[in-house]
Amino acid sequence: MNDMNEYRARKNGQVTPKMLLELLEKEIEEGNIDALAYVARRKDGYIISGWSNMPHTEIIGLFEVGKKQVIDHMYENE
């Protein structure tokens, strides 16, 4: 059943968590990622985050850059 939902999402141009993870895995396998930080919302609504080994200021910086990229994307799609 989950595979059918993934298929439908891909067909509709949506990005699912599984698709995002697959893209990230490919980047990691190709050696393109040297640091990683993430934020996710679980099905129960709980927000989780994590990061690879790096200084806390760099983690915060990655989250800030991600925030700016989302805001920029919002304005591009208006």
C-alpha atoms as one frame of an Amber mdcrd trajectory, in Angstrom:
protein
   0.000   0.000   0.000   2.804   2.414   0.839   4.396   1.769  -2.570   1.150
   2.816  -4.261   1.133   6.081  -2.293   4.750   6.710  -3.304   3.884   6.042
  -6.945   0.929   8.444  -6.831   3.003  11.121  -5.141   5.762  10.841  -7.765
   3.181  10.952 -10.543   1.689  14.137  -9.042   5.093  15.809  -8.662   5.068
  15.627  -4.873   8.194  14.999  -2.801   7.686  12.416  -0.051  10.037  11.770
   2.884  11.104   8.514   1.204  11.932  10.290  -2.051  13.885  12.969  -0.201
  15.835  10.323   1.694  16.666   8.498  -1.548  18.012  11.727  -3.071  20.086
  12.400   0.033  21.410   8.821   0.105  22.578   9.206  -3.493  24.386  12.452
  -2.650  26.063  10.790   0.351  27.102   7.722  -1.680  28.612  10.007  -4.319
  30.636  11.748  -1.597  28.926  15.109  -2.043  27.793  15.577   1.581  30.236
  16.491   4.342  27.730  17.709   6.962  24.039  17.077   7.557  21.279  18.603
   9.683  17.584  17.731   9.516  14.206  18.596  10.985  11.262  16.215  10.662
   7.689  15.977  11.931   6.583  12.558  13.076   3.058  11.280  12.451   2.185
  12.056  16.069   3.134  15.709  15.443   6.362  15.560  17.461   9.213  17.532
  15.857  12.611  15.846  15.798  15.976  17.095  14.606  19.462  15.742  14.257
  22.852  16.568  12.829  26.206  15.086  12.016  29.328  15.965  13.971  30.054
  19.694  13.536  30.238  22.833  15.673  26.894  24.051  17.035  27.279  27.375
  15.228  27.553  25.514  11.926  24.420  23.498  12.718  22.489  26.696  13.411
  23.883  28.189  10.198  22.688  25.226   8.141  19.194  25.558   9.607  19.189
  29.320   8.894  20.289  28.808   5.291  17.583  26.150   4.881  15.002  28.565
   6.309  16.064  31.270   3.839  15.925  28.839   0.930  12.354  27.861   1.857
  11.308  31.517   2.099  12.938  32.289  -1.257  11.146  29.287  -2.800   7.819
  30.551  -1.407   8.263  33.920  -3.124   9.377  32.333  -6.404   6.130  30.354
  -6.533   3.729  33.254  -5.948
